[in-house]
Amino acid sequence: MPKYMLQGSYTAKGLPGLLQVGGSKRRAAAEAAVKSVGASMESLYFTFGEDDIMAIVDAPDAATMAAASLAINASGAVALRTTPLLTAEEIDRATQIKVDYQPPGR
């Protein structure tokens, strides 16, 4: 199953909820959300700095992950970014695909 990295920051709307219920309940809510679309959460960490949370999720496909990301972002409680993760073997395959591309100005 493809893997995705989710990075997010709580908004002013979402932070009071985290403070009220704590990290364990928010992790459980995130797990339930991804499970509801047939995905699974490998890990979730709280961070500090630019982001408040980081998770690794296994999802059946990009559309499924997009659906979960859209729903979470639509809540207004978290600003979430989703990044597809590629294995070394996928990059090996990508390097073997020939692309006909002409850079600008050439």
ZIWO-V552176 format. One record per residue. N is the residue number from 1. SS is DSSP state (@ for helix, = for strand, . for the rest). PSI is psi in radians with two decimals (none if undefined). D_LAST is the distance of its C-alpha to the last C-alpha in Angstrom with 2 decimals. Layout:
{{N & SS & PSI & D_LAST} {N & SS & PSI & D_LAST}}
This chain:
{{1 & . & 2.41 & 39.74} {2 & = & 2.57 & 36.50} {3 & = & 2.58 & 36.93} {4 & = & 2.51 & 35.93} {5 & = & 2.21 & 36.32} {6 & = & 2.28 & 37.87} {7 & = & 2.34 & 37.98} {8 & = & 2.85 & 39.97} {9 & = & 2.35 & 41.94} {10 & = & 2.46 & 45.26} {11 & . & 3.04 & 45.48} {12 & @ & -0.47 & 48.53} {13 & @ & -0.60 & 49.73} {14 & @ & -0.49 & 49.43} {15 & @ & -0.70 & 50.57} {16 & @ & -0.58 & 54.25} {17 & @ & -0.73 & 54.30} {18 & @ & -0.79 & 53.10} {19 & @ & -0.58 & 55.71} {20 & @ & -0.76 & 58.38} {21 & @ & -0.33 & 57.87} {22 & . & 3.02 & 56.10} {23 & @ & -0.68 & 53.33} {24 & @ & -0.72 & 55.04} {25 & @ & -0.61 & 55.54} {26 & @ & -0.66 & 51.98} {27 & @ & -0.76 & 50.74} {28 & @ & -0.68 & 53.08} {29 & @ & -0.69 & 51.73} {30 & @ & -0.74 & 48.12} {31 & @ & -0.74 & 49.25} {32 & @ & -0.68 & 51.05} {33 & @ & -0.84 & 48.05} {34 & @ & -0.59 & 45.71} {35 & @ & -0.58 & 48.58} {36 & . & -0.32 & 49.15} {37 & . & 0.21 & 45.81} {38 & . & 0.28 & 46.33} {39 & . & 3.03 & 44.42} {40 & = & 2.58 & 45.91} {41 & = & 2.09 & 45.48} {42 & = & -0.74 & 45.18} {43 & = & 2.72 & 45.65} {44 & = & 2.30 & 45.77} {45 & = & 2.52 & 46.02} {46 & = & 2.45 & 46.77} {47 & . & 3.02 & 44.79} {48 & . & 2.71 & 44.79} {49 & . & -2.41 & 42.03} {50 & . & -0.64 & 39.18} {51 & . & 2.71 & 40.34} {52 & . & -0.46 & 43.89} {53 & = & 2.70 & 43.41} {54 & = & 2.31 & 41.24} {55 & = & 2.67 & 41.83} {56 & = & 2.19 & 40.59} {57 & = & 2.41 & 41.13} {58 & = & 2.14 & 41.05} {59 & = & 2.64 & 40.35} {60 & . & -0.63 & 40.28} {61 & . & 3.04 & 36.86} {62 & @ & -0.65 & 34.39} {63 & @ & -0.70 & 36.28} {64 & @ & -0.78 & 39.49} {65 & @ & -0.66 & 38.05} {66 & @ & -0.70 & 36.52} {67 & @ & -0.80 & 39.99} {68 & @ & -0.77 & 41.66} {69 & @ & -0.76 & 39.14} {70 & @ & -0.79 & 39.46} {71 & @ & -0.74 & 43.25} {72 & @ & -0.79 & 43.44} {73 & @ & -0.63 & 41.15} {74 & @ & -0.37 & 43.09} {75 & . & -0.44 & 46.25} {76 & . & -0.01 & 45.10} {77 & . & -0.42 & 46.71} {78 & = & 2.42 & 43.63} {79 & = & 1.89 & 39.97} {80 & = & 2.41 & 38.39} {81 & = & 2.41 & 34.89} {82 & = & 2.23 & 34.30} {83 & = & 2.17 & 31.82} {84 & = & 2.47 & 31.54} {85 & = & 2.32 & 32.29} {86 & . & 2.48 & 30.89} {87 & . & 2.89 & 32.79} {88 & @ & -0.65 & 31.52} {89 & @ & -0.63 & 32.02} {90 & @ & -0.67 & 29.85} {91 & @ & -0.67 & 27.00} {92 & @ & -0.82 & 27.80} {93 & @ & -0.70 & 27.44} {94 & @ & -0.63 & 24.16} {95 & @ & -0.29 & 22.66} {96 & . & -0.16 & 23.69} {97 & . & 2.14 & 21.88} {98 & . & 2.28 & 18.71} {99 & . & 2.26 & 16.01} {100 & . & 1.77 & 13.36} {101 & . & 2.35 & 10.51} {102 & . & 2.04 & 6.77} {103 & . & 2.71 & 6.01} {104 & . & 2.50 & 5.67} {105 & . & 0.15 & 3.81} {106 & . & none & 0.00}}
